[in-house]
Amino acid sequence: MNYIVSTLRFSVAAAGLSLLSSQWQPAQAQGPGTGGPRPGVTTAPIDGGVSLLLAAGAAYGLKRLRQNRRR
């Protein structure tokens, strides 16, 4: 049993040392990019999704109002 514990401790220590030593690399910054999105170009239209959510919310609200009036 003592052999297993000492082997396990050695394995954990070796793994920890390996992980720590691999992290000692200098950080590098990213190079200059494109500067962001171009003006006038939309890549994700949100109008359709927002109008569907508003319609669904209005329908749910009307449903709840009708259920409350019946009680």
Secondary structure, DSSP 8 states (H G I E B T S, - for coil): -HHHHHHHHHHHHHHHHHHHHHT-S----------S--TT--SS--HHHHHHHHHHHHHHHHHHHHHHHH-
